[in-house]
Amino acid sequence: MNENVGSPPPARAPARLSVRDHAEAAPRDAVRVRLLRTGRSIDCDSGGLVLRQGEQVVVDDKWDVAIGAVTGPSGSKQVRGRILRKVEERDLARAEQDEKHAAEALAFARTRAHALGLPIKLFRVDIGRGGDHATFFFSCEQRVDFRGLVRDLAAHLHARIEMRQVGVRDEAKLTGGIGSCGRELCCSTYLSRFAPISIKMAKHQRLVLNPTKIAGQCSRLKCCLVYEDDLYVEMSKGLPKPGKRVETPEGIGRVDDLDVLGGRVRVSFLERPPMIFAATEVRLLASQPSGGVTPTPQPRNRNLPPSDGEDNGNGNGNGDDDGE
């Protein structure tokens, strides 16, 4: 006869939560951390540590252990990593050693790619925990066979090699740099995703359509063009468009330019210098005669940076046909 019949089952030890389980049961003290190496932001379990904004910590994001900086409390109900500890001297020394190892691996990869005649631009390598895995990031305008390069890298590094092709924007994000504003690139500091940008946004803000002014380090339209676009569109409502004939306190003239944020209109006259009026002082004429002086259309600049999702194969891709 079994003596265990009717007795309660033995107690099981509580299972340890994995990172996947954390995603379903986010702790209240979760914080958002930006990984210094990749620039990626993730929500992490603080592990009960008292942390301040800007403080550096060691994070386990399931794939690797990396150093990151606390940016603030987590606004998400899910976490994807956990904080192991605050940064110590040994962590900084290890990170410096890993950077040197990655730089050496990148230099070797560039040398071999050149020797093999591969038309690729290698710009970054991430070596995983333990050095048994290395991911090489490159950009290329065509499909290439890099199996020979992978064999050389695997033999040199004694690791599993992954080649990852990225676009020009991701290249700028991973490489980093200083923008024309004098600050670090938005994409490499805090942007978590790329928003679609078109040349219309530059036109809404009355910017000079000069590629050197509106293009970023990636040679695409600057990410910051999207920041105030909604505001310009909203404040432009009710303002007359350039080239339209309007009635002002000084007579009838033609709109030359707009100060959207200031709500002002620059109007030119036939026999007097141009004058600036508040938008409330200007009234659009109901009938716009076909004759008379008309504004000279601005020529399409074939060298404008391409808009997102448009074909840039012929160097055009400016997407400036907005019907205005």
VOBA-1610 file (N, C-alpha, C; in pm, whole numbers, padded with zeros to 5 digits, always signed):
BEGIN
Met+00085-00121+00000Met+00000+00000+00000Met+00088+00125+00000Asn+00052+00219-00087Asn+00132+00341-00097Asn+00103+00432+00020Glu+00209+00466+00091Glu+00191+00550+00210Glu+00168+00696+00176Asn+00194+00736+00049Asn+00180+00876+00012Asn+00041+00912-00035Val-00049+00810-00042Val-00185+00840-00087Val-00254+00929+00014Gly-00316+01036-00033Gly-00387+01129+00053Gly-00298+01234+00115Ser-00169+01224+00102Ser-00078+01325+00157Ser-00058+01436+00055Pro-00034+01560+00100Pro-00016+01671+00005Pro+00110+01651-00078Pro+00111+01698-00201Pro+00231+01684-00286Pro+00344+01766-00229Pro+00466+01723-00255Pro+00582+01797-00204Pro+00589+01936-00263Ala+00632+02031-00181Ala+00641+02170-00226Ala+00753+02185-00327Arg+00725+02264-00431Arg+00825+02290-00533Arg+00894+02423-00507Ala+01019+02423-00541Ala+01094+02549-00525Ala+01042+02650-00625Pro+01027+02776-00587Pro+00976+02877-00681Pro+01069+02893-00799Ala+01010+02898-00918Ala+01092+02913-01038Ala+01147+03054-01046Arg+01269+03064-01097Arg+01336+03194-01109Arg+01287+03263-01237Leu+01251+03387-01226Leu+01200+03460-01340Leu+01311+03483-01441Ser+01283+03455-01566Ser+01376+03484-01673Ser+01348+03624-01726Val+01430+03670-01822Val+01408+03800-01882Val+01275+03803-01955Arg+01236+03689-02016Arg+01107+03683-02084Arg+00993+03697-01985Asp+01008+03634-01865Asp+00904+03647-01763Asp+00893+03790-01714His+01008+03859-01707His+01006+03999-01663His+00923+04085-01756Ala+00919+04046-01884Ala+00842+04126-01980Ala+00694+04122-01950Glu+00649+04017-01879Glu+00508+04006-01846Glu+00478+04059-01706Ala+00580+04069-01624Ala+00558+04116-01488Ala+00664+04219-01454Ala+00647+04339-01505Ala+00746+04444-01486Ala+00743+04496-01343Pro+00859+04509-01279Pro+00862+04562-01143Pro+00833+04711-01140Arg+00794+04757-01024Arg+00762+04899-01012Arg+00885+04987-01018Asp+01003+04931-00982Asp+01124+05012-00980Asp+01205+04995-01107Ala+01139+04970-01221Ala+01208+04958-01348Ala+01256+05095-01394Val+01371+05096-01460Val+01429+05220-01510Val+01463+05202-01657Arg+01479+05314-01725Arg+01518+05311-01866Arg+01667+05341-01876Val+01735+05257-01950Val+01881+05265-01961Val+01918+05274-02109Arg+02009+05365-02139Arg+02061+05376-02276Arg+02199+05314-02280Leu+02214+05210-02362Leu+02341+05140-02375Leu+02442+05229-02447Leu+02558+05247-02387Leu+02655+05341-02441Leu+02715+05291-02572Arg+02729+05163-02587Arg+02796+05109-02706Arg+02707+05117-02829Thr+02583+05077-02816Thr+02493+05071-02932Thr+02397+05187-02940Gly+02378+05261-02829Gly+02282+05371-02829Gly+02139+05326-02813Arg+02116+05196-02796Arg+01980+05143-02782Arg+01931+05166-02640Ser+01804+05201-02625Ser+01743+05222-02495Ser+01653+05104-02461Ile+01667+05052-02340Ile+01585+04940-02296Ile+01537+04967-02154Asp+01426+04902-02118Asp+01372+04911-01983Asp+01425+04794-01902Cys+01480+04824-01783Cys+01548+04723-01703Cys+01494+04719-01561Asp+01503+04602-01504Asp+01473+04583-01362Asp+01592+04637-01284Ser+01568+04733-01196Ser+01678+04794-01121Ser+01735+04703-01015Gly+01668+04593-00984Gly+01720+04501-00884Gly+01725+04559-00744Gly+01641+04658-00718Gly+01638+04717-00585Gly+01743+04824-00562Leu+01824+04856-00664Leu+01927+04958-00648Leu+01865+05098-00653Val+01920+05187-00576Val+01878+05327-00580Val+01965+05398-00683Leu+01906+05441-00792Leu+01981+05495-00904Leu+01939+05638-00933Arg+02034+05716-00982Arg+02009+05854-01023Arg+02020+05865-01174Gln+01956+05964-01229Gln+01964+05987-01373Gln+02108+06020-01412Gly+02156+05954-01517Gly+02292+05974-01564Gly+02393+05878-01504Glu+02353+05803-01403Glu+02445+05710-01338Glu+02469+05589-01429Gln+02594+05545-01436Gln+02630+05433-01522Gln+02612+05302-01447Val+02559+05203-01520Val+02530+05073-01462Val+02572+04963-01560Val+02582+04841-01508Val+02610+04724-01591Val+02478+04651-01613Val+02443+04629-01740Val+02313+04576-01777Val+02331+04441-01847Asp+02244+04347-01812Asp+02233+04221-01883Asp+02105+04226-01965Asp+02121+04240-02098Asp+02004+04253-02185Asp+01971+04122-02256Lys+02005+04012-02195Lys+01979+03876-02243Lys+02083+03832-02346Trp+02125+03923-02432Trp+02221+03887-02535Trp+02364+03915-02492Asp+02385+04013-02409Asp+02520+04052-02372Asp+02515+04134-02244Val+02632+04152-02185Val+02648+04240-02068Val+02716+04367-02116Ala+02653+04480-02093Ala+02704+04606-02145Ala+02687+04716-02042Ile+02757+04826-02065Ile+02750+04943-01979Ile+02648+05041-02037Gly+02564+05095-01952Gly+02465+05192-01995Gly+02449+05303-01894Ala+02372+05403-01932Ala+02345+05517-01845Ala+02196+05526-01819Val+02159+05548-01695Val+02019+05560-01657Val+01965+05693-01709Thr+01855+05686-01784Thr+01795+05808-01837Thr+01670+05851-01762Gly+01617+05764-01677Gly+01499+05800-01599Gly+01417+05677-01567Pro+01303+05697-01502Pro+01215+05583-01472Pro+01155+05526-01599Ser+01120+05399-01595Ser+01063+05333-01710Ser+00916+05370-01724Gly+00876+05404-01847Gly+00736+05433-01873Gly+00663+05316-01935Ser+00730+05201-01941Ser+00671+05083-02002Ser+00634+04980-01897Lys+00540+04895-01930Lys+00500+04788-01840Lys+00583+04662-01861Gln+00677+04667-01954Gln+00761+04553-01983Gln+00907+04591-01968Val+00987+04496-01925Val+01131+04516-01916Val+01200+04411-02002Arg+01314+04448-02057Arg+01388+04358-02145Arg+01526+04325-02090Gly+01560+04374-01976Gly+01691+04347-01919Gly+01689+04369-01769Arg+01804+04347-01710Arg+01814+04370-01565Arg+01951+04432-01535Ile+01953+04514-01434Ile+02076+04581-01393Ile+02149+04491-01294Leu+02274+04461-01324Leu+02354+04374-01237Leu+02415+04452-01122Arg+02470+04569-01152Arg+02536+04649-01049Arg+02569+04786-01108Lys+02612+04875-01020Lys+02664+05003-01066Lys+02804+04982-01124Val+02841+05069-01214Val+02969+05053-01283Val+03085+05063-01184Glu+03179+04971-01198Glu+03301+04971-01116Glu+03421+04989-01207Glu+03537+05006-01145Glu+03660+05027-01222Glu+03690+04908-01313Arg+03665+04789-01265Arg+03693+04669-01346Arg+03605+04666-01470Asp+03482+04718-01459Asp+03393+04720-01574Asp+03443+04818-01680Leu+03491+04933-01636Leu+03544+05031-01730Leu+03671+04979-01797Ala+03756+04909-01720Ala+03878+04852-01776Ala+03845+04744-01879Arg+03744+04662-01848Arg+03703+04558-01942Arg+03645+04619-02069Ala+03565+04725-02054Ala+03507+04791-02170Ala+03616+04850-02259Glu+03719+04908-02198Glu+03830+04964-02276Glu+03905+04854-02350Gln+03924+04741-02284Gln+03990+04628-02349Gln+03908+04575-02466Asp+03777+04568-02447Asp+03690+04521-02555Asp+03693+04618-02674Glu+03701+04748-02647Glu+03708+04846-02754Glu+03836+04827-02836Lys+03947+04801-02770Lys+04072+04777-02842Lys+04064+04651-02925His+04004+04547-02869His+03989+04422-02943His+03901+04443-03066Ala+03793+04518-03051Ala+03704+04545-03163Ala+03772+04629-03270Ala+03854+04726-03228Ala+03926+04811-03324Ala+04025+04727-03405Glu+04094+04635-03340Glu+04187+04549-03410Glu+04114+04458-03509Ala+04000+04404-03466Ala+03922+04317-03555Ala+03869+04394-03676Leu+03827+04518-03654Leu+03775+04600-03764Leu+03886+04634-03863Ala+04004+04667-03812Ala+04117+04697-03901Ala+04155+04576-03985Phe+04155+04457-03924Phe+04186+04335-03999Phe+04080+04308-04105Ala+03953+04328-04069Ala+03845+04304-04165Ala+03854+04399-04283Arg+03886+04523-04260Arg+03900+04619-04369Arg+04015+04581-04461Thr+04126+04535-04402Thr+04241+04494-04483Thr+04206+04376-04572Arg+04137+04276-04515Arg+04100+04158-04593Arg+03995+04191-04699Ala+03900+04279-04667Ala+03799+04317-04765Ala+03863+04387-04884His+03961+04472-04857His+04032+04541-04965His+04113+04441-05048Ala+04176+04345-04981Ala+04256+04246-05054Ala+04168+04158-05142Leu+04047+04131-05098Leu+03954+04048-05174Leu+03876+04127-05279Gly+03894+04259-05280Gly+03827+04342-05378Gly+03678+04358-05354Leu+03635+04354-05229Leu+03493+04367-05197Leu+03455+04514-05186Pro+03353+04559-05259Pro+03312+04700-05254Pro+03220+04729-05136Ile+03265+04700-05015Ile+03184+04723-04896Ile+03257+04818-04802Lys+03178+04886-04721Lys+03233+04979-04623Lys+03207+04923-04484Leu+03309+04867-04423Leu+03299+04816-04287Leu+03324+04931-04190Phe+03233+04950-04095Phe+03248+05065-04006Phe+03232+05031-03858Arg+03193+04907-03826Arg+03174+04875-03686Arg+03173+04725-03665Val+03219+04682-03547Val+03213+04542-03509Val+03176+04533-03362Asp+03084+04445-03330Asp+03045+04417-03192Asp+03086+04273-03160Ile+03170+04258-03059Ile+03215+04125-03018Ile+03137+04085-02895Gly+03070+03971-02901Gly+02983+03926-02794Gly+03057+03879-02671Arg+02979+03848-02569Arg+03034+03802-02443Arg+03118+03675-02462Gly+03239+03675-02411Gly+03327+03561-02424Gly+03408+03560-02552Gly+03377+03650-02646Gly+03452+03658-02770Gly+03422+03547-02869Asp+03313+03471-02848Asp+03282+03361-02938Asp+03189+03401-03051His+03152+03528-03058His+03061+03576-03162His+03097+03720-03195Ala+03102+03751-03324Ala+03135+03887-03369Ala+03041+03926-03481Thr+02983+04045-03470Thr+02893+04098-03571Thr+02959+04217-03639Phe+02977+04208-03770Phe+03039+04315-03848Phe+02928+04390-03923Phe+02926+04522-03909Phe+02828+04606-03976Phe+02894+04671-04097Phe+02823+04670-04209Phe+02878+04728-04331Phe+02767+04787-04415Ser+02805+04876-04505Ser+02712+04933-04602Ser+02766+04906-04741Cys+02675+04884-04833Cys+02714+04851-04970Cys+02597+04880-05061Glu+02625+04926-05183Glu+02519+04961-05277Glu+02483+04845-05368Gln+02545+04731-05350Gln+02515+04617-05436Gln+02532+04488-05356Arg+02487+04379-05413Arg+02501+04250-05348Arg+02641+04196-05375Val+02704+04145-05270Val+02840+04093-05282Val+02848+03956-05216Asp+02944+03879-05259Asp+02970+03748-05200Asp+03087+03763-05103Phe+03057+03765-04974Phe+03163+03786-04875Phe+03195+03658-04797Arg+03170+03542-04858Arg+03200+03418-04787Arg+03349+03401-04761Gly+03431+03445-04855Gly+03576+03438-04833Gly+03619+03525-04716Leu+03558+03644-04705Leu+03590+03733-04593Leu+03547+03671-04461Val+03431+03607-04459Val+03383+03543-04336Val+03478+03433-04292Arg+03527+03354-04387Arg+03622+03247-04352Arg+03749+03305-04291Asp+03801+03413-04352Asp+03924+03475-04299Asp+03901+03531-04159Leu+03787+03595-04137Leu+03757+03653-04006Leu+03739+03545-03900Ala+03671+03436-03936Ala+03649+03328-03841Ala+03781+03263-03801Ala+03872+03247-03898Ala+04001+03187-03867Ala+04088+03279-03782His+04074+03409-03805His+04156+03505-03730His+04104+03529-03589Leu+03972+03539-03574Leu+03913+03571-03444Leu+03872+03447-03365His+03867+03331-03432His+03822+03207-03367His+03682+03228-03306Ala+03593+03283-03388Ala+03459+03315-03343Ala+03361+03297-03458Arg+03234+03289-03423Arg+03129+03283-03524Arg+03105+03424-03576Ile+03103+03439-03708Ile+03097+03570-03772Ile+02960+03594-03831Glu+02907+03712-03807Glu+02781+03755-03868Glu+02804+03887-03940Met+02765+03892-04067Met+02777+04014-04146Met+02638+04077-04157Arg+02627+04203-04117Arg+02497+04270-04116Arg+02505+04399-04199Gln+02426+04404-04304Gln+02422+04521-04391Gln+02316+04619-04341Val+02351+04747-04333Val+02259+04849-04284Val+02256+04965-04382Gly+02155+05051-04366Gly+02140+05169-04451Gly+02224+05285-04400Val+02218+05395-04474Val+02303+05510-04441Val+02262+05574-04308Arg+02134+05572-04275Arg+02091+05632-04149Arg+02137+05548-04030Asp+02125+05416-04043Asp+02171+05329-03936Asp+02323+05338-03921Glu+02392+05359-04032Glu+02537+05375-04025Glu+02574+05499-03944Ala+02505+05609-03969Ala+02531+05731-03892Ala+02498+05711-03745Lys+02391+05639-03716Lys+02351+05613-03577Lys+02456+05531-03504Leu+02509+05428-03572Leu+02607+05341-03509Leu+02744+05407-03499Thr+02776+05493-03596Thr+02907+05558-03596Thr+02912+05678-03503Gly+02804+05758-03502Gly+02802+05878-03419Gly+02874+05993-03484Gly+02872+06108-03418Gly+02940+06226-03470Gly+02875+06353-03418Ile+02921+06466-03472Ile+02872+06598-03433Ile+02796+06658-03550Gly+02674+06703-03524Gly+02593+06763-03629Gly+02629+06908-03653Ser+02565+06969-03754Ser+02591+07109-03787Ser+02549+07204-03675Cys+02465+07156-03583Cys+02421+07238-03470Cys+02526+07241-03359Gly+02630+07161-03371Gly+02735+07158-03270Gly+02712+07055-03161Arg+02605+06978-03170Arg+02575+06877-03069Arg+02588+06738-03131Glu+02590+06635-03045Glu+02596+06499-03094Glu+02472+06467-03176Leu+02488+06376-03271Leu+02377+06341-03359Leu+02257+06293-03278Cys+02139+06338-03318Cys+02016+06295-03250Cys+02001+06143-03255Cys+02033+06085-03372Cys+02010+05941-03388Cys+02101+05858-03299Ser+02220+05910-03266Ser+02313+05832-03186Ser+02306+05866-03037Thr+02217+05959-03000Thr+02207+05995-02859Thr+02073+05955-02796Tyr+01962+05982-02864Tyr+01836+05952-02797Tyr+01724+05902-02888Leu+01736+05916-03019Leu+01630+05867-03106Leu+01628+05715-03107Ser+01512+05658-03080Ser+01499+05512-03081Ser+01451+05458-03215Arg+01395+05544-03299Arg+01351+05502-03432Arg+01358+05621-03526Phe+01360+05592-03656Phe+01367+05697-03757Phe+01227+05727-03808Ala+01189+05853-03800Ala+01058+05894-03851Ala+01071+05929-03999Pro+00967+05903-04079Pro+00971+05940-04221Pro+00985+06091-04238Ile+01073+06134-04328Ile+01100+06276-04351Ile+01093+06303-04501Ser+01031+06414-04537Ser+01022+06452-04679Ser+01066+06597-04694Ile+01090+06635-04820Ile+01134+06770-04849Ile+01025+06872-04818Lys+00899+06827-04810Lys+00789+06918-04777Lys+00809+06980-04639Met+00871+06906-04548Met+00893+06957-04413Met+00987+07077-04416Ala+01088+07072-04501Ala+01178+07187-04515Ala+01105+07305-04577Lys+01014+07278-04669Lys+00938+07386-04731Lys+00841+07448-04632His+00779+07366-04547His+00688+07420-04446His+00759+07520-04356Gln+00889+07494-04328Gln+00964+07578-04237Gln+01039+07689-04309Arg+01011+07704-04437Arg+01069+07814-04516Arg+01221+07810-04516Leu+01277+07691-04523Leu+01422+07675-04525Leu+01475+07683-04667Val+01599+07727-04678Val+01666+07729-04808Val+01694+07586-04850Leu+01650+07547-04968Leu+01666+07409-05013Leu+01806+07387-05065Asn+01901+07395-04972Asn+02042+07373-05003Asn+02084+07242-04937Pro+02135+07146-05014Pro+02171+07016-04956Pro+02265+07026-04838Thr+02355+07122-04839Thr+02449+07136-04728Thr+02383+07186-04601Lys+02263+07244-04614Lys+02193+07298-04498Lys+02089+07202-04440Ile+02027+07122-04525Ile+01916+07039-04478Ile+01951+06891-04474Ala+02074+06855-04512Ala+02116+06715-04507Ala+02204+06692-04385Gly+02191+06573-04327Gly+02271+06537-04211Gly+02396+06462-04250Gln+02460+06403-04152Gln+02585+06331-04176Gln+02562+06211-04267Cys+02440+06157-04267Cys+02407+06041-04348Cys+02374+06079-04491Ser+02380+06207-04526Ser+02345+06261-04657Ser+02196+06255-04685Arg+02117+06219-04585Arg+01972+06223-04596Arg+01920+06349-04525Leu+01791+06376-04544Leu+01730+06490-04477Leu+01745+06477-04326Lys+01772+06587-04260Lys+01796+06586-04116Lys+01674+06539-04038Cys+01699+06461-03934Cys+01591+06411-03850Cys+01517+06526-03780Cys+01587+06636-03752Cys+01527+06745-03677Cys+01422+06821-03758Leu+01412+06795-03888Leu+01310+06861-03968Leu+01170+06821-03925Val+01160+06703-03866Val+01027+06653-03828Val+00981+06708-03692Tyr+01073+06762-03612Tyr+01040+06802-03476Tyr+00930+06909-03472Glu+00942+07012-03556Glu+00849+07125-03551Glu+00757+07130-03671Asp+00754+07024-03749Asp+00674+07028-03871Asp+00525+07047-03841Asp+00474+06975-03743Asp+00331+06988-03710Asp+00297+07130-03666Leu+00389+07193-03590Leu+00364+07330-03545Leu+00360+07426-03663Tyr+00454+07412-03757Tyr+00456+07500-03874Tyr+00331+07481-03959Val+00289+07356-03976Val+00170+07329-04056Val+00047+07393-03991Glu+00037+07381-03859Glu-00078+07437-03788Glu-00078+07589-03793Met+00040+07652-03773Met+00046+07797-03771Met+00040+07858-03911Ser+00062+07774-04013Ser+00055+07825-04150Ser-00089+07835-04200Lys-00182+07771-04129Lys-00321+07774-04171Lys-00374+07918-04164Gly-00433+07963-04271Gly-00487+08099-04276Gly-00390+08201-04331Leu-00262+08165-04343Leu-00164+08258-04400Leu-00166+08248-04552Pro-00155+08362-04622Pro-00152+08357-04769Pro-00021+08296-04818Lys-00027+08226-04928Lys+00093+08165-04984Lys+00173+08268-05062Pro+00306+08251-05068Pro+00387+08343-05149Pro+00339+08347-05294Gly+00337+08467-05349Gly+00291+08486-05486Gly+00147+08530-05496Lys+00070+08521-05389Lys-00070+08560-05391Lys-00084+08712-05373Arg-00185+08771-05439Arg-00214+08914-05426Arg-00301+08935-05303Val-00264+09033-05223Val-00334+09058-05098Val-00361+09208-05084Glu-00457+09238-05000Glu-00490+09376-04967Glu-00435+09409-04830Thr-00362+09520-04820Thr-00299+09561-04695Thr-00340+09705-04663Pro-00308+09752-04543Pro-00338+09893-04511Pro-00268+09991-04603Glu-00162+09947-04673Glu-00088+10035-04764Glu-00124+10012-04910Gly-00226+09931-04934Gly-00267+09905-05071Gly-00254+09759-05108Ile-00272+09733-05237Ile-00268+09596-05288Ile-00125+09560-05327Gly-00080+09445-05284Gly+00054+09398-05317Gly+00056+09247-05334Arg+00177+09194-05340Arg+00194+09051-05360Arg+00283+08994-05250Val+00247+08878-05199Val+00322+08817-05088Val+00458+08770-05137Asp+00563+08815-05070Asp+00699+08773-05101Asp+00744+08656-05014Asp+00720+08670-04884Asp+00771+08569-04791Asp+00684+08570-04665Leu+00701+08464-04583Leu+00623+08449-04461Leu+00715+08425-04343Asp+00677+08482-04231Asp+00736+08449-04101Asp+00628+08372-04026Val+00633+08239-04039Val+00523+08156-03989Val+00510+08168-03838Leu+00621+08152-03766Leu+00614+08155-03620Leu+00579+08293-03568Gly+00624+08397-03637Gly+00594+08533-03595Gly+00460+08582-03644Gly+00395+08508-03734Gly+00266+08550-03787Gly+00275+08678-03868Arg+00383+08691-03948Arg+00402+08813-04026Arg+00414+08779-04174Val+00381+08877-04257Val+00381+08859-04403Val+00461+08972-04467Arg+00551+08938-04557Arg+00628+09038-04632Arg+00563+09056-04767Val+00522+09181-04795Val+00447+09213-04915Val+00525+09313-04999Ser+00532+09287-05129Ser+00598+09379-05223Ser+00493+09457-05302Phe+00530+09580-05339Phe+00441+09669-05413Phe+00509+09710-05543Leu+00432+09764-05635Leu+00488+09801-05765Leu+00577+09925-05755Glu+00537+10024-05678Glu+00610+10152-05678Glu+00664+10190-05542Arg+00684+10095-05452Arg+00740+10125-05321Arg+00814+10002-05268Pro+00899+10021-05171Pro+00974+09908-05117Pro+00881+09808-05047Pro+00925+09684-05033Pro+00844+09584-04963Pro+00821+09625-04818Met+00710+09581-04762Met+00676+09611-04624Met+00630+09483-04554Ile+00644+09481-04421Ile+00605+09365-04342Ile+00480+09399-04262Phe+00382+09312-04265Phe+00256+09332-04195Phe+00226+09210-04109Ala+00147+09235-04005Ala+00095+09123-03927Ala-00007+09047-04012Ala-00018+08919-03989Ala-00107+08836-04071Ala-00252+08885-04060Thr-00288+08945-03947Thr-00426+08994-03929Thr-00453+09120-04011Glu-00347+09188-04060Glu-00364+09309-04139Glu-00371+09281-04289Val-00357+09157-04325Val-00351+09121-04467Val-00474+09038-04502Arg-00537+09075-04616Arg-00655+09001-04661Arg-00632+08951-04803Leu-00652+08821-04823Leu-00632+08761-04955Leu-00745+08806-05047Leu-00706+08853-05166Leu-00805+08895-05264Leu-00879+08774-05317Ala-01010+08787-05330Ala-01092+08674-05374Ala-01060+08633-05516Ser-01038+08731-05603Ser-01008+08701-05745Ser-00860+08726-05769Gln-00794+08626-05824Gln-00652+08636-05856Gln-00637+08640-06008Pro-00615+08762-06066Pro-00607+08772-06213Pro-00489+08693-06266Ser-00509+08642-06388Ser-00403+08563-06450Ser-00290+08650-06502Gly-00318+08776-06534Gly-00213+08863-06584Gly-00131+08923-06473Gly-00040+09011-06511Gly+00042+09079-06412Gly+00168+09001-06381Val+00242+09052-06281Val+00369+08991-06243Val+00343+08867-06160Thr+00404+08759-06195Thr+00392+08634-06120Thr+00530+08593-06069Pro+00533+08529-05956Pro+00663+08490-05900Pro+00733+08389-05990Thr+00863+08402-05999Thr+00943+08308-06078Thr+00950+08174-06006Pro+00911+08065-06070Pro+00916+07936-06002Pro+01060+07897-05969Gln+01076+07839-05853Gln+01208+07797-05810Gln+01248+07670-05883Pro+01366+07665-05946Pro+01406+07545-06018Pro+01424+07427-05924Arg+01391+07310-05973Arg+01408+07189-05893Arg+01556+07158-05881Asn+01599+07140-05759Asn+01739+07110-05733Asn+01759+06959-05739Arg+01831+06914-05838Arg+01851+06770-05857Arg+01945+06710-05754Asn+02009+06792-05675Asn+02103+06741-05576Asn+02046+06739-05435Leu+01915+06761-05421Leu+01855+06760-05288Leu+01864+06621-05227Pro+01878+06613-05094Pro+01882+06481-05029Pro+01751+06407-05054Pro+01757+06275-05070Pro+01635+06198-05097Pro+01544+06192-04976Ser+01414+06190-05003Ser+01317+06168-04897Ser+01306+06020-04869Asp+01253+05985-04753Asp+01239+05845-04716Asp+01142+05774-04809Gly+01181+05653-04850Gly+01094+05571-04930Gly+01090+05608-05076Glu+01178+05701-05121Glu+01177+05742-05261Glu+01302+05691-05331Asp+01290+05672-05460Asp+01399+05619-05538Asp+01502+05728-05562Asn+01626+05698-05528Asn+01734+05796-05547Asn+01830+05748-05652Gly+01784+05654-05736Gly+01875+05597-05833Gly+01922+05698-05936Asn+01842+05801-05968Asn+01881+05898-06068Asn+01927+06029-06007Gly+01946+06030-05876Gly+01992+06152-05811Gly+01883+06252-05786Asn+01758+06218-05822Asn+01648+06313-05803Asn+01592+06294-05664Gly+01488+06215-05651Gly+01437+06174-05522Gly+01411+06285-05424Asn+01381+06408-05469Asn+01360+06514-05372Asn+01215+06524-05328Gly+01125+06462-05401Gly+00987+06456-05356Gly+00924+06591-05331Asp+00959+06692-05414Asp+00911+06826-05383Asp+00791+06864-05468Asp+00726+06771-05530Asp+00605+06801-05605Asp+00486+06799-05511Asp+00465+06908-05441Asp+00359+06911-05341Asp+00237+06987-05386Gly+00239+07034-05508Gly+00120+07101-05561Gly+00099+07240-05510Glu+00199+07295-05443Glu+00182+07430-05390Glu+00240+07532-05487
//
